[in-house]
Amino acid sequence: MPDKTLTCRDCGTSFVFSEREQEFFAQKGFTNEPSRCPDCRAARKAARGNDTGYSSSGSRMSGSTGRREMFPAVCSRCGKDTQVPFQPTSGKPVYCSECFQLERGSSSSYGSGSGSSRGGSYGSRRY
């Protein structure tokens, strides 16, 4: 595999895609040649920073801070104003943290009798 001269899609300058880089790309299973020169790749990477949009646990989070958007709600059990990490929908109970723990602890009301596998509270959702 001889070296290839490519043109950067961002700045239009020519750059060399060396035989060694081609071997590396093939070893990694990459099928496309690089479309940006090393300087533009570095600038793009720096502009992106470390914000991949994923938390350290690998789950997708919105925003760069990893904080989940919270929505206002009224607890279905005690009536207290609270915030939950999902948009409440009418007809489904929403609990404050304290009542959620109580509901979760009572096997008779959590996940049974409602006909729903979600149990009607935010703790049963998968994030």
Summary of the structure (lengths in Angstrom):
residues: 127
radius of gyration: 25.4
end to end distance: 46.1
largest distance: 72.8
contacts: 247
relative contact order: 0.09
helix: 26%
strand: 14%
